[in-house]
Amino acid sequence: MPKVKTNKTAAKRFRFTGTGKIMYESSHLNHLNYHKRRGGRLRRMNQDTQVCGGEVAKVRRLLPNSF
């Protein structure tokens, strides 16, 4: 029986909390984008976001050994 492998790309983008929620970081926060947004929006985007309900099954399939 072959090993069940983790998708390494997904492993770098998602993390599991202690209660089992799947979190990810917001996009569009890299190089030269800070001047286009105001402070409040940047602070909200810096927080991790929870994966929506329909996507949870897809992410769990990519990360079989994480939870």
Residue, then its C-alpha position, 0 to 999 in steps of 0.5 A: m500500500p503506497k503512502v498517503k502524501t501531503n500536497k506540499t503547495a497546500a501545506k505552505r498556504f493553510r494551517f490548522t488551529g487547535t480546534g480544527k479550523i483551517m486558516y489561510e493568509s490574505s492575498h495581495l499583501n506583497h511587493l508595492n501594494y501597501h500604497k493602494r490601501r488604507g490602514g484599516r483594510l491592511r490591518r484586516m487583511n493581515q489577520d488570518t481568515q477561515v476557509c469557507g464551508g465548501e472549500v474545507a473538504k478540498v483542503r482536507r483532501l490535500l492535507p491528509n496528515s495534518f489533522 
